[in-house]
Amino acid sequence: MLVIEEKVLHDLEKFEKCATDRDHDKKKAVADVQSLLDKTTTVSKKKDSEITHLHKELDQLHKKLEIADDKAITRYKMSVEYKSSLHMYDAESLKAAIKMTKEWFVDDHFGDKSR
């Protein structure tokens, strides 16, 4: 009977050691997964921050572009070229030329298609 008890005791010790090893492996796996999750979260937050920063820069570029259009028009109107055009054609003839061009464009592109 003593031999059987020793064998059972020995098997029980082996089982406990195996259970302890599995528990250790499980804890290590959980720690590894948590570490990966933490790294992924950190990278994700960094990328979100970068995206937010890029959106802000894009908005600033759009605003600069809008202002640049206005500034370009203002600079052109202050240029010698624009002033000489106004002197060459007085303002009334310039308005008439624009009106005539507009009428031509409308007739040519939206007028009678049978011509």
Phi, psi and omega in degrees: 000325181297323179295319180293319179296319178296319179295316179296317179298316178297316178297321179296319177297317178298318179296316179297318178296318178296317179295320179295317178298317179296319178297318178296316179298320180295315179298320179295318179296317178297318179296319178297316179296318179296320178297315177297319179297317178297316179298317180296319178297317179298314180296319180298316178297320179296316180295319177300318179296317178297318180296317178299316178298316180295323176297318178297317179297320179297316177300317179297321178295320177298317179296318179297322180295317177299315179294321181298321177300312179297318180294321180297317179296316179298315179298318179297318181293337178268355184283161178295323180301312180296315181295322179292326176296319178294323179287321181295314175246122177294168187302323182292317180290330176294317177297320179295319179296319178296317180296316180295319179296318179297315179297317179300315181299314181297314179297314185293322186258336183235000184280205183296121182278348184281347181291000000 
